[in-house]
Amino acid sequence: MKAYKAFVPASLFEKDDDDDDEDTSNELGSNYLSLTLGNSSESPTNTTPSTYSPNAKKKAKAAGWLQKKLQASGKRMAVVLVVNIDNYNTLMTKVTTRDLVTVHQKFVNAIVNCVREQHGVVDGFTADKIEATWGGMKKYTENVHPSEAACNAALSIQTTIKNLNVDLERQGFPSISVRIGLDKGFVVLGVFGPLSMKMKSCQGTPFTIAHKLEQLNKRIGSNVLVSQRVYDDIEKSDKFRLRPVDILRSKEIDEENKHKMVVYQLQDGKSLLKESWMHAFEQNEIKEFHQLYEAAFECFQHGDHKRCIKLLNDLHKKMNFEDPPSDSLMKRAKLMLILKENIPSLNLSDLDIARLMD
């Protein structure tokens, strides 16, 4: 059988944290590694010392290393976090180029620190948008729960941005706010990009969904939204408060779920008054607030828009604070009711009412 040579980028042979084998990339060539494919007693010709090694053990070890890398560069379950500055375009018009660079550096440093403190990996960033993963680029022990760590990072980012705004305002810069989206699913880990710009990163549907959730915050008036898949992982945790705020429709969502999923707002486990402790009467108020709101959302989800509006009106009478998501739900319920009464033949179950209101 004729022997063929396969040239493999040496970047695939970079050592992982969990690799115990000896690094042979320098021995087999600094740029490309040559592997002989096929059974042949003939020695390959026209080879150079930098791309070919006559030692059979080294070739066998390199082949085993390559197979291990290809197996690692496959599908992995990961939690994806996308964070974006809410008013970045406005910020660009209010400050000089030098000041914009300063604000951007402070922002990126703050986000990266929050992600790394929760054992996450920053996958990349473009302008004011940053992507991070838990479980994609890095494997975890049982002590680290990816969904919980990602949610902790999201809440930590909110707190950090508030502290950063104090510093920015002191220096005469405008304050900033961020929107965050989180999703969970299978991502593909590999070396992507052209030959001159290859980099190890993740790609997949969770990135698309996380981006859509980040953008959905603007319509609903929330700061952090998580998908149904993340909610299923953390719903029993007492560290977070979660409530349904919308139904996301997207072709990227599984067909078995009819291309839609419930979206949840993520908040910390503290009181609505943002105190570190809670009175008994305050606990009862929060419990009653969530019960009324979830009952209203359930009515909205099942098409009973009249009852949804009634429950939200009762809720607004009892509230002593502003709540943009419940206001947004009220507007959508009223619009759906108008459409149902005026266009009876319209299929409201497939209508993305949030986009219609833009």
N, C-alpha and C positions, 0 to 999 in steps of 0.2 A: 504493500500500500504506500502510496506517495505521501510524504510528510509535508505539512503546511505549517507556517508560522503565524501566530496570533500576537499582535502588538497591543498591549494593554496599558492604559495610562497608569503611571506610578502612583497617582493620587488615590487610586482605589486601594493601595496597600498601606495607607496611613494607619497608624496604630490606634485602635479604640481603647477606651478606658477598661473594657472588660476583656481585651485580648491578652493572652499570656504567652503567645508564640514569639519567637525571636524575629525581629525586623530584618528582612532580607532585601528590602527595596534598594539599598545602596549597592549590595553585592550584584544585583541583577541589572542595574542600569539606573541612572538618575532620571531619565525622561520616560522611557518606555521599557516594558518587560516583555521578553520574547518567550512564548510557550510553543512547543512542538505538538501539533495535533495529528493523530494517526500513528499506527504502529509501523515503524520502519527502522531497519538497521543502518540506513544510510545517514551520514552526518549532513546536516544542512550546510549549504554553501552560501557564499557571499554574505557572511555575517561578520559583525564587528565585535570586539570584546565588550563594548558597552551595551549590546543588545542580546548577546547569546552566551550562555554558560554551558560548558561541556559536562558539568557535573550532574549526573542523573538525579541525585538526591536533592540538589538545589531546585531542579526543575519540578520534581514531584512535590516538594514543599511549597514552591510558588503556586503550583496548580491547586493544591489544597487551600492555600491562603486565598486565592482568587475565588474559589467556590464558596468559601466562608463569607467573603465580602459580598458576593452576589446574593447570597441568602440573606445577609443583613440588609442589603439595599433593596428590600422588597416592601410589602405592605406592613404597616404597623398601626396599631390603634393609638390615637393621639388626641389630645385636647388642644384646640387652636384658639388663641386669643388675638384679636385685632383691635388696636387702639388708634384713634385719630383725633387731631385737634379740631374742635367744633368750628371755630371762627378763624381759621388760618388765612383765608383769602383777605378777610378784613384786617387781620394783623399785618399782612404784607403791605397794605396801603397806609398804615399808621406809623410805621417805624422805618428807619434807614436800613440799608443792606447790612451794615455792620451790626446794628442792634438786632436785626432779624436772625443773623447767625448766632449771636449770643443767646437769644431766647431759645432758639432751636437746640443748641447744645445743652442748655439747662434741661430742656424738656426730654431730650433723648437720654441723657444721663440718668434722670429721675426714673424713667420707665425701665431702662435696662437694669438698674439697681433693684427695683421692685420685682422684676421677673426673676433675676438671679437669686434673690433672697428666698424665693419660693421654689427653687430648684428647676426653674424653667430655662429654656434656651431661646434666645432671640434669633429667629430664622432670617430676618432681613427687614429693611425699612426703605420706604420711598417717600421723600419729602417729609410730610407730617404724619405718615401712617407707618405703624410698626407692627410686625407679626411675630408672635412667639408661640412655642409649642411645648407641651408636656407629654413625653412618651414617643415623640417622633425622632428627634436627633439623639435622644438619650434614654437608656433603660433605667428603671427605678427598682428599688427594693420594695418590700411590702410595707415599709414604714412611710412611704410617700404615696399619697392618693392623688393622681394627676388632676382629676376634676376639682377636688377640694383645694389643691394647691393653686390651680389656675384662678379659681374664684377668690381665694385669699389675695392673690396678686392683683386682681381687678379692683377689689376694695382698697387695697393698699395704694394703688395708683390714684384713686380718687382722693384719698387723704393726702398723699404726697403733692398732688397738683394744688390742693388748697394751700398747703404750706409754701409751695413754690410761688403762688400768686402773691402772698404777703411780701416775699422777697422782690418779686418783679415790680409790684406797685411802689415799694420803697425806692426802687431805682428809676421810677418814672415810666416803666413799661406797662402796656395794657395787660389785664389778666387774661388767662386762657381757661377753657374748659375742654374736657375730652369725652368722647363717646367710645364705648367698648362693646364688642360682640364676642361671644364664645360658642363654639360648637365642638362636638366630638365625633370621630369616625376614623375610617382607615385612610391613611396617607401613604404616599409612595416616597421612600427615602432613597436618594441616589445622587449622583454627580451630574448636574445639569449645566447647560450653557455651551457656548462655542468653545473651540479648542483653546483660544487665548484667554478665556474668562470662565473657566470651569469652577464650580463651587458645589459643595455638598449642602443639599437643602431638601425640604419636603414640599410635595405638591399633592393636591387632592380636593375633593368636594368640600370637606370641612372648612377650607380657606374661603371658598365661595360663600358658604352659608354664614360664616363669621363676618365677612365683609357686609353681607346684606343685613345682618342683625345690627352691626355698628351703624349703618345708614338709617335703619328703622328707628333708632333712638331719637333722631331728629323729628320724625313725624309724631312720635308718641309723647315726647317730652321727658324721656327717661335718660339715664346715664349708662347703665349696664344691662344688657339683655343676654340671656342664655337660651340655648335651644332645648327642646324636649329631652334630647339625649343627655345633656349635662344635668338637667333637672332630675332625671331618674337616678343619677348617681349621688346627688347631694340633698334630696328632699327630706331625708330623715335627720340631717345634721341640724343642731341647734345654733350653729354659728351664723347661719344665713336666714334671711326672710325672703321668700319667693312668692310671687303672685303672677297669674296669667294676665297678659296685657294685649295680646294680639294673636292672630292666626297667620302664619307666614305661608305663602303659596309660592312654590318654586319648582321648576322641572328637575332640579338637582336632588330634591327630596324623593325618598323611595316611592315607587309606584304603589306598593301595598298600603302606604299611608295616603294615597290619592294626591301625592305631590303637595302635601300641606302638613304643618305641624304647629302646635301651640308654642308660643314664645313667652318667656317668663322674665320679669324684672328681678334683678338681684340687688338686695340691700343687706346691710350687716344686721346682726341680731340685736342691736341696741334699739332704744325707743325711737319713736318718730320725732321726738324733741332732741334727739342726738345726745342724750345723757348716758353716762356710763352705768347708771342704775335706774330702776323703774319702781314707781309706787304701785300699789295694788290696783288703784282706780285707773291708772294709766294702762296697766296690763289688760284690764277689762275693756277699755276703750279701743285699744289696738286689736284685741280679739274680735270685738264687735265690728270694727271697721273692716277687717279682713273677711269676716263671714258675709257681710253685706256685699262687699265688692266681688267676692268669688261667686256668690249667688247671682249677681248681675251679669258677670262674665259668662257663667254657664247658660243663662237665658240668651245672651247674645250669640253664643256658640251654637245653640240649638234653634235659632231663628225666632225666639220669642222677644222681639225688640220692644214691644210695649211694656212688658214686665221689667225688662232690663232698664228702661228709662225711668220707670217708677222707683225701682230699687236705688238707682243712682241719685235720684232726687232726694230720697230719704237719707242717703249717705251724705250728700252735700249739705243738708240741713244740720247734721250732727258734727261735721268737720270743723275744726278750728285751725286748720292749716291748708295750704295749697297742695293740690295733688294733680299735676298735669296728666298722668296716665288715665285717671278716672274721668277727667274732662274730655280727653281724646276719645275714650270709649263712649261717652255720652253723645258726642258729635257724630261718631260713626253709626251708633244705634239709630239716631234720628234720621240720618241720611238713608240708611237701609230701609227704615219704615216708610219714608217718602217714596223711595223707588218701588217698594213692594205694592204700595197703594196705587201708584200711577202707572206702573208697568208690570202687571200681574204675570206676564209670560216670561219675565226676566229670571234667569237662573242665578239666584243670589249666592248659592253655595260655591260657585266658581268665580265669584267676583272679588277682586282684590280691592276692598273698599279703601284701604290706606293709600294706595296709589291713586285712586279716583279722587281723593280729597286734596292731592297735591296741586 
